[in-house]
Amino acid sequence: MVNKIRVRMADLKVGRDDGIIITSGLGSCVGLTLYDSNSKVGGMAHIMLPEFPVGKKNAKLAKYADTAIETLIKKLRDKGANTKNLEAKMAGGAQMFNFSNIDNRIRIGDRNIEATKEILKSLKIPLINSEVGKNYGRTMELHLNSGDVLIKTVKYDDIVI
């Protein structure tokens, strides 16, 4: 029986070998997977916002792109991943509501995508595939035996990235 690991909003999990890490409800949130194919260790974060607020204390680190990625990398290293082998995949970041006069602060999906890409680039972690943007929600599954990421939506066929 395959071990299924659930990641909730503002959460992150790691696993290895033959498990599946799953998150659902990716609207404007970004699901990010990091995977080391040599050790078959991977992890997923369900990121809600681009950056940790200045001066805030006791917030969930997995909620923000900057602190979630940093925490995820540490947990992957602790589980046996070599950070030099990490590859990233990303899904989500949708604009779920259509506003005619949209304020940049409301574009959470776009801001989450941009922040995640910038952080990965600064850490020299390649983003090898993504299924982001548009206007629909997604469920994301990381299959730890292969590193494949399955994206499910209500509107469209499932795809593997």
PEGI-V272040 format. One record per run of one state. SS is the DSSP state (@ for helix, = for strand, . for the rest). FROM is the first residue (numbers start at 1). LEN is the number of residues. Records with the same first field share a line. If there is no record, write none. Layout:
SS: FROM-LEN + FROM-LEN
This chain:
.: 1-3 + 8-3 + 17-3 + 27-3 + 37-4 + 48-1 + 50-11 + 80-3 + 93-11 + 107-1 + 123-3 + 133-5 + 144-5 + 153-6 + 161-1
=: 4-4 + 11-6 + 20-7 + 30-7 + 41-7 + 49-1 + 64-1 + 86-7 + 126-7 + 138-6 + 149-4 + 159-2
@: 61-3 + 65-15 + 83-3 + 104-3 + 108-15
